Amino acid sequence: MSSPFERLSSARHRFIFILGLIVAGEAVYALPFQITRFFRPTVLEVFDLTATELGLAQGLYGIVAMIAYFPGGALADRFPARKLMAMSLWSTAAGGIYLSSFPGFAGTTFIWGFFGITTVLLFWAALIRATRDWGGPSEQGRAYGILDGGRGLLAAALASIGTQVFALSFPDGYALATMGEKENALRLVINGYTLVTALTGFFIWFALKGGNADRAATTSGVRSTSSTWSHITHVLKLPAVWLQSLIVFCAYVGYKGLDNYSLFAVQVYGLDEVEAAQVMTLSAWVRPVAALCAGLLGDRFNVSRMLIYAFLILLASDLFFAYSTPVYGATWVLLANTVLACIAIFGLRGLYFAVFEEAKVPITMTGTAVGIVSVVGYTPDIFVAFVAGLFIDNYPGITGHQYFFMFLAAFALSGMCAALALRRVTRPETPPVA
């Protein structure tokens, strides 16, 4: 029997371990995702890009990521998570230094392709595997709910600070700001995110040292060299894995769609760029609550069932924006439906990797399964921003945005159908114990 000191030490280590995963899991994506999500109108102006050009640059991220997910899964099964994740954070921070120079279309496209390598090949599967190790067999919903809820809390905090710094950079208001003031404000935000990313690399190096995921990955790497192909074939034969891939795909379309909300707020509801950033920041605070609650409810009522409900909410939200006639200046309508969409989207994000346990994927094959699911599931990185740009540039005003929300609604409906099928495949013999 362990002593009270040993139990306390173990609890402290588990806390630091999951805290490291949370901080790293959000910090690494601040530069490639948060900058364009919260400050998109200013990014387009300062970088001298059209919405379609920015979509193409972000599409390259998706192409590189799609190629990197699978080998990244194999790396996660062979090497310690802390080493892979620390290298990812430091290299991403190096990319942030280049981003602050405001490169043109070619440079912007290059850096997003670079981010695809640093944030996926070295990072993603290692994060998911380490989280599954931390949760154990009975608390997968809780583990992933805590992970994405914590990431959401950090994202909201970073966005709030970034938005406040951005707003304070325009003492006379955004409408009267010069191009130089806009450049300085955006560079300050980018440099702040870069510093956070670099410092997190040092934190994760020590937070995960000696952890179970660290040792397990190293050990399995020794014995998996000759069995990698058998891992792949075993995972590929699981129907639930393919349904999970489709679910992640459809949910991620909705997540990528959030990138368009700030521009939608400016062009349709008449908000200025600072107000639009503040709306998106406020909605970001929904993420930690939605993800954690979804994870806990998933452990209580089954993950697949909660996925169905989340897609249904997302479908209703997308259809509202697609077919309603907005009232210019009715910010509360925009905010209410944005919050509703965020509840569904971040609830989905807190759940969809918890399906591994329901699908009975062996824990030693987690990295491989993550690679397969991610190759399919995160393909929207390639095309969603580009499609949004095409709609917005070719159909000015509300029409382009409505077409885009119809596009999002179609994937929400598809995701709900996939979740219903998954429910049938993974339905347990007896109801889960609370």
C-alpha positions as CSV (number, residue, x, y, z in Angstrom):
1,M,0.0,0.0,0.0
2,S,1.3,3.4,-0.9
3,S,2.0,6.0,1.7
4,P,0.1,9.3,1.9
5,F,3.2,11.1,0.7
6,E,3.5,8.8,-2.3
7,R,-0.2,9.3,-3.1
8,L,0.2,13.1,-2.8
9,S,3.3,13.0,-5.0
10,S,1.5,10.9,-7.6
11,A,-1.5,13.3,-7.6
12,R,0.8,16.3,-8.0
13,H,2.6,14.7,-10.9
14,R,-0.7,13.8,-12.6
15,F,-1.8,17.4,-12.2
16,I,1.4,18.8,-13.6
17,F,1.3,16.3,-16.4
18,I,-2.2,17.2,-17.6
19,L,-1.5,20.9,-17.1
20,G,1.5,20.5,-19.4
21,L,-0.6,18.9,-22.0
22,I,-3.3,21.6,-21.8
23,V,-0.9,24.5,-22.1
24,A,1.1,22.9,-24.9
25,G,-2.0,21.7,-26.7
26,E,-3.2,25.3,-27.1
27,A,0.0,27.3,-27.3
28,V,1.3,25.4,-30.3
29,Y,-1.8,26.3,-32.3
30,A,-2.1,30.0,-31.3
31,L,0.0,31.3,-34.2
32,P,-1.5,29.3,-37.1
33,F,-5.1,29.5,-35.9
34,Q,-5.9,32.3,-33.4
35,I,-4.3,35.2,-35.3
36,T,-6.5,34.7,-38.3
37,R,-9.6,33.8,-36.3
38,F,-9.7,36.8,-34.0
39,F,-8.1,39.4,-36.2
40,R,-9.0,38.2,-39.7
41,P,-10.0,41.6,-41.2
42,T,-6.8,43.2,-40.1
43,V,-4.7,40.3,-41.2
44,L,-6.2,40.6,-44.7
45,E,-5.4,44.3,-44.8
46,V,-1.9,44.3,-43.2
47,F,-0.7,41.2,-45.2
48,D,-2.3,42.6,-48.3
49,L,-4.3,39.4,-49.1
50,T,-7.7,38.6,-50.4
51,A,-9.9,36.1,-48.5
52,T,-9.2,33.6,-51.2
53,E,-5.4,34.0,-51.0
54,L,-5.5,33.6,-47.2
55,G,-7.6,30.5,-47.8
56,L,-5.0,29.1,-50.2
57,A,-2.2,29.7,-47.7
58,Q,-4.2,27.9,-44.9
59,G,-5.1,25.2,-47.4
60,L,-1.4,24.4,-47.8
61,Y,-1.3,23.9,-44.0
62,G,-4.0,21.3,-44.5
63,I,-2.2,19.5,-47.3
64,V,1.1,19.3,-45.3
65,A,-0.9,18.2,-42.2
66,M,-2.7,15.5,-44.0
67,I,0.7,14.0,-45.2
68,A,2.2,14.4,-41.7
69,Y,-0.6,12.9,-39.6
70,F,0.2,9.3,-40.4
71,P,4.0,9.3,-39.8
72,G,3.3,11.5,-36.8
73,G,1.2,8.7,-35.3
74,A,4.1,6.3,-35.8
75,L,6.5,8.7,-34.1
76,A,4.1,9.0,-31.1
77,D,4.2,5.2,-30.6
78,R,8.0,5.2,-30.7
79,F,9.4,8.3,-29.0
80,P,8.7,10.2,-25.7
81,A,5.9,12.7,-25.9
82,R,7.8,15.5,-24.1
83,K,10.7,15.5,-26.7
84,L,8.4,15.5,-29.7
85,M,6.1,18.2,-28.2
86,A,9.0,20.5,-27.0
87,M,10.6,20.4,-30.5
88,S,7.3,21.2,-32.0
89,L,6.7,24.3,-29.8
90,W,10.2,25.7,-30.3
91,S,10.1,25.3,-34.1
92,T,6.6,26.9,-34.2
93,A,7.8,29.9,-32.3
94,A,10.6,30.3,-34.8
95,G,7.9,30.5,-37.5
96,G,6.2,33.2,-35.5
97,I,9.3,35.4,-35.7
98,Y,9.1,35.2,-39.5
99,L,5.3,35.8,-39.5
100,S,5.8,39.1,-37.7
101,S,7.6,40.4,-40.8
102,F,4.2,40.4,-42.6
103,P,5.4,38.4,-45.7
104,G,3.4,38.6,-48.9
105,F,1.3,35.9,-50.4
106,A,4.3,33.6,-51.1
107,G,5.8,34.0,-47.6
108,T,2.4,33.6,-45.9
109,T,1.8,30.4,-47.9
110,F,5.3,29.1,-46.9
111,I,4.9,29.7,-43.2
112,W,1.5,28.0,-43.0
113,G,3.0,25.0,-44.8
114,F,5.8,25.1,-42.2
115,F,3.3,25.2,-39.4
116,G,1.7,22.1,-40.8
117,I,5.0,20.2,-40.1
118,T,5.7,21.7,-36.7
119,T,2.2,21.4,-35.2
120,V,1.2,18.0,-36.7
121,L,4.2,15.7,-37.5
122,L,5.9,16.3,-34.2
123,F,2.9,17.2,-32.0
124,W,-0.6,16.1,-32.6
125,A,-0.5,12.3,-32.2
126,A,1.9,12.6,-29.2
127,L,-0.6,14.9,-27.5
128,I,-3.5,12.5,-28.0
129,R,-1.6,9.4,-26.9
130,A,-0.3,11.1,-23.8
131,T,-3.9,12.2,-22.9
132,R,-5.2,8.7,-23.4
133,D,-2.4,7.3,-21.1
134,W,-3.4,9.9,-18.5
135,G,-7.1,9.0,-18.6
136,G,-6.9,5.3,-18.3
137,P,-9.6,2.9,-19.6
138,S,-12.5,4.3,-17.6
139,E,-12.1,8.0,-17.8
140,Q,-11.5,8.8,-21.5
141,G,-14.4,11.3,-21.7
142,R,-13.1,13.1,-18.6
143,A,-9.5,13.1,-19.9
144,Y,-10.3,14.6,-23.3
145,G,-12.9,16.9,-21.8
146,I,-10.3,18.3,-19.4
147,L,-7.8,18.6,-22.2
148,D,-10.0,20.5,-24.6
149,G,-11.7,22.4,-21.8
150,G,-8.4,23.5,-20.4
151,R,-7.1,24.3,-23.9
152,G,-10.3,26.4,-24.4
153,L,-9.7,28.3,-21.1
154,L,-6.2,29.1,-22.1
155,A,-7.3,30.1,-25.7
156,A,-9.9,32.4,-24.3
157,A,-7.4,34.0,-21.9
158,L,-4.9,34.5,-24.7
159,A,-7.6,35.9,-27.0
160,S,-8.8,38.2,-24.3
161,I,-5.3,39.5,-23.6
162,G,-4.5,39.8,-27.3
163,T,-7.8,41.6,-28.1
164,Q,-7.2,44.0,-25.2
165,V,-3.7,44.8,-26.4
166,F,-5.0,45.1,-29.9
167,A,-7.8,47.6,-28.9
168,L,-5.4,49.7,-26.7
169,S,-3.2,50.2,-29.7
170,F,-5.9,52.5,-31.3
171,P,-6.5,55.3,-28.8
172,D,-8.5,57.2,-31.4
173,G,-10.5,54.2,-32.5
174,Y,-9.9,51.6,-35.2
175,A,-11.7,53.7,-37.9
176,L,-9.1,56.5,-37.6
177,A,-6.1,54.2,-37.4
178,T,-3.2,54.4,-39.9
179,M,-1.7,51.4,-41.6
180,G,1.4,51.8,-39.4
181,E,-0.7,51.6,-36.3
182,K,-2.5,48.5,-37.6
183,E,0.8,46.9,-38.4
184,N,2.3,47.7,-35.0
185,A,-0.8,46.3,-33.2
186,L,-0.9,43.1,-35.1
187,R,2.9,42.6,-34.7
188,L,2.6,43.1,-31.0
189,V,-0.1,40.3,-30.8
190,I,2.0,38.0,-33.0
191,N,5.2,38.5,-30.9
192,G,3.2,37.9,-27.7
193,Y,1.9,34.6,-29.0
194,T,5.4,33.7,-30.2
195,L,6.9,34.2,-26.7
196,V,4.2,32.1,-25.1
197,T,4.8,29.3,-27.5
198,A,8.6,29.3,-26.9
199,L,8.3,29.4,-23.1
200,T,5.7,26.5,-23.2
201,G,8.4,24.4,-24.9
202,F,10.5,24.6,-21.8
203,F,7.5,23.9,-19.5
204,I,6.5,20.8,-21.4
205,W,10.1,19.5,-21.3
206,F,10.0,19.3,-17.5
207,A,6.2,18.7,-16.9
208,L,6.2,15.4,-18.8
209,K,9.5,14.1,-17.6
210,G,9.3,10.6,-16.1
211,G,5.6,10.3,-16.9
212,N,3.8,7.2,-17.9
213,A,3.4,8.3,-21.5
214,D,7.0,9.1,-21.7
215,R,8.1,5.6,-20.6
216,A,5.3,3.8,-22.5
217,A,6.1,5.5,-25.8
218,T,9.8,4.6,-25.4
219,T,9.1,1.0,-24.5
220,S,6.5,0.4,-27.2
221,G,8.9,1.9,-29.8
222,V,11.4,-0.8,-29.1
223,R,8.9,-3.6,-29.7
224,S,6.8,-2.0,-32.4
225,T,9.4,-1.7,-35.1
226,S,8.6,-5.1,-36.5
227,S,4.8,-4.9,-35.9
228,T,4.0,-1.4,-37.3
229,W,2.2,-2.9,-40.3
230,S,0.1,-5.3,-38.1
231,H,-0.9,-2.3,-36.0
232,I,-2.0,-0.5,-39.2
233,T,-4.0,-3.4,-40.6
234,H,-5.7,-4.1,-37.2
235,V,-6.8,-0.5,-36.9
236,L,-8.0,-0.3,-40.5
237,K,-10.3,-3.2,-39.9
238,L,-12.2,-1.5,-37.2
239,P,-15.5,0.1,-38.6
240,A,-15.7,2.4,-35.6
241,V,-12.4,4.0,-36.5
242,W,-13.7,4.9,-40.0
243,L,-16.9,6.3,-38.5
244,Q,-14.9,8.3,-36.0
245,S,-12.8,9.7,-38.9
246,L,-16.0,10.9,-40.6
247,I,-17.2,12.4,-37.3
248,V,-14.0,14.3,-36.8
249,F,-14.1,15.4,-40.4
250,C,-17.6,16.9,-40.1
251,A,-17.0,18.4,-36.7
252,Y,-13.7,20.0,-37.9
253,V,-15.5,21.6,-40.8
254,G,-17.7,23.4,-38.2
255,Y,-14.6,24.4,-36.2
256,K,-12.8,25.8,-39.3
257,G,-16.1,27.7,-40.1
258,L,-15.5,29.7,-36.9
259,D,-12.7,31.5,-38.7
260,N,-15.2,33.3,-40.8
261,Y,-17.4,34.6,-38.0
262,S,-15.4,37.8,-37.3
263,L,-15.6,38.8,-41.0
264,F,-19.3,37.9,-41.0
265,A,-19.8,40.2,-38.0
266,V,-18.1,43.1,-39.8
267,Q,-19.7,42.7,-43.2
268,V,-23.2,41.6,-42.2
269,Y,-23.9,42.9,-38.7
270,G,-21.9,46.1,-39.0
271,L,-19.5,45.7,-36.2
272,D,-16.0,47.2,-36.5
273,E,-12.9,45.0,-36.3
274,V,-12.3,45.5,-32.6
275,E,-15.9,44.7,-31.7
276,A,-15.9,41.6,-33.9
277,A,-12.7,40.4,-32.2
278,Q,-14.4,41.0,-28.8
279,V,-17.5,38.9,-29.8
280,M,-15.2,36.0,-30.9
281,T,-13.2,36.3,-27.7
282,L,-16.4,36.2,-25.6
283,S,-17.6,33.1,-27.4
284,A,-14.2,31.5,-26.9
285,W,-15.0,31.4,-23.1
286,V,-17.7,28.9,-24.0
287,R,-15.1,26.3,-25.0
288,P,-13.8,25.2,-21.6
289,V,-17.3,24.8,-20.2
290,A,-18.7,23.0,-23.3
291,A,-15.7,20.6,-23.7
292,L,-15.5,19.6,-20.0
293,C,-19.3,19.2,-19.7
294,A,-19.4,17.2,-22.9
295,G,-16.6,14.9,-21.7
296,L,-18.3,14.2,-18.3
297,L,-21.6,13.6,-20.0
298,G,-19.9,11.3,-22.4
299,D,-18.6,9.1,-19.6
300,R,-22.1,9.1,-18.1
301,F,-24.3,8.6,-21.1
302,N,-21.9,7.3,-23.8
303,V,-19.8,9.4,-26.1
304,S,-21.6,8.4,-29.3
305,R,-24.9,9.6,-27.9
306,M,-23.6,13.0,-26.9
307,L,-22.0,13.4,-30.4
308,I,-25.5,13.1,-31.9
309,Y,-26.9,15.9,-29.7
310,A,-23.9,18.2,-30.4
311,F,-24.3,17.8,-34.2
312,L,-28.0,18.5,-33.9
313,I,-27.3,21.8,-32.1
314,L,-24.7,22.8,-34.7
315,L,-27.1,22.0,-37.5
316,A,-29.7,24.3,-36.0
317,S,-27.2,27.1,-35.6
318,D,-25.9,26.9,-39.1
319,L,-29.4,26.9,-40.6
320,F,-30.3,30.0,-38.6
321,F,-27.4,32.0,-40.1
322,A,-28.0,30.5,-43.5
323,Y,-31.7,31.4,-43.8
324,S,-32.4,34.3,-41.3
325,T,-32.4,37.9,-42.4
326,P,-30.0,39.7,-40.1
327,V,-30.9,43.0,-38.5
328,Y,-28.0,45.5,-38.9
329,G,-26.5,46.2,-35.5
330,A,-28.4,43.4,-33.7
331,T,-25.3,42.2,-31.9
332,W,-27.1,40.1,-29.4
333,V,-28.5,37.9,-32.2
334,L,-25.1,37.4,-33.6
335,L,-23.6,36.7,-30.2
336,A,-26.4,34.3,-29.1
337,N,-26.1,32.1,-32.1
338,T,-22.4,32.2,-32.1
339,V,-22.4,31.0,-28.5
340,L,-24.8,28.2,-29.5
341,A,-22.5,27.1,-32.4
342,C,-19.5,27.2,-30.0
343,I,-21.3,25.0,-27.5
344,A,-21.8,22.3,-30.2
345,I,-18.4,22.7,-31.8
346,F,-16.3,22.6,-28.7
347,G,-18.5,19.9,-27.2
348,L,-17.6,17.8,-30.2
349,R,-13.9,18.5,-29.9
350,G,-14.1,17.4,-26.3
351,L,-15.6,14.1,-27.3
352,Y,-14.5,12.7,-30.6
353,F,-11.1,11.2,-29.5
354,A,-12.8,9.6,-26.5
355,V,-14.4,7.2,-29.0
356,F,-11.1,5.1,-29.1
357,E,-12.2,3.3,-25.9
358,E,-15.7,2.6,-27.2
359,A,-14.1,1.4,-30.4
360,K,-11.8,-1.0,-28.4
361,V,-8.6,0.3,-30.0
362,P,-5.6,-1.1,-28.1
363,I,-3.8,1.6,-26.2
364,T,-0.5,0.5,-27.8
365,M,-2.0,1.3,-31.2
366,T,-3.3,4.8,-30.1
367,G,-0.7,6.7,-32.1
368,T,-1.4,4.7,-35.3
369,A,-5.2,5.1,-34.8
370,V,-4.8,8.9,-34.3
371,G,-2.8,9.1,-37.5
372,I,-5.4,7.3,-39.5
373,V,-8.3,9.3,-38.0
374,S,-6.5,12.6,-38.4
375,V,-5.5,12.0,-42.0
376,V,-9.2,11.9,-42.8
377,G,-10.7,14.0,-40.0
378,Y,-8.5,17.1,-40.5
379,T,-8.7,17.3,-44.2
380,P,-11.0,20.4,-43.9
381,D,-7.8,22.3,-43.2
382,I,-7.2,22.1,-46.9
383,F,-10.4,23.4,-48.3
384,V,-12.7,25.2,-45.8
385,A,-10.9,28.5,-45.7
386,F,-10.6,28.4,-49.5
387,V,-14.3,27.7,-50.0
388,A,-15.2,30.5,-47.6
389,G,-13.0,32.9,-49.5
390,L,-14.6,31.9,-52.8
391,F,-18.1,32.4,-51.5
392,I,-17.3,35.8,-49.9
393,D,-15.2,37.2,-52.8
394,N,-17.6,36.1,-55.5
395,Y,-20.9,36.8,-53.7
396,P,-20.4,40.1,-51.9
397,G,-22.5,41.0,-48.9
398,I,-24.8,38.6,-47.0
399,T,-25.3,36.2,-49.9
400,G,-21.7,34.8,-49.8
401,H,-21.9,34.2,-46.1
402,Q,-25.3,32.5,-46.3
403,Y,-24.0,30.1,-49.0
404,F,-21.1,29.3,-46.6
405,F,-23.4,28.6,-43.7
406,M,-25.5,26.3,-46.0
407,F,-22.2,24.5,-46.7
408,L,-21.5,24.1,-43.0
409,A,-25.0,22.9,-42.3
410,A,-24.6,20.0,-44.9
411,F,-21.6,18.7,-43.0
412,A,-23.3,19.1,-39.6
413,L,-26.1,16.8,-40.9
414,S,-23.6,14.3,-42.3
415,G,-21.8,14.3,-38.9
416,M,-25.0,13.5,-37.1
417,C,-25.7,10.6,-39.4
418,A,-22.2,9.2,-38.8
419,A,-22.7,9.6,-35.1
420,L,-25.9,7.6,-35.3
421,A,-24.1,4.9,-37.2
422,L,-21.3,4.9,-34.6
423,R,-23.9,4.6,-31.8
424,R,-25.2,1.3,-33.4
425,V,-21.6,-0.1,-33.8
426,T,-20.4,0.7,-30.3
427,R,-23.6,0.3,-28.3
428,P,-22.6,-1.5,-25.1
429,E,-24.3,-4.6,-23.9
430,T,-25.2,-2.9,-20.6
431,P,-25.5,0.8,-19.7
432,P,-22.4,2.4,-18.3
433,V,-22.1,2.8,-14.6
434,A,-22.1,6.4,-13.3
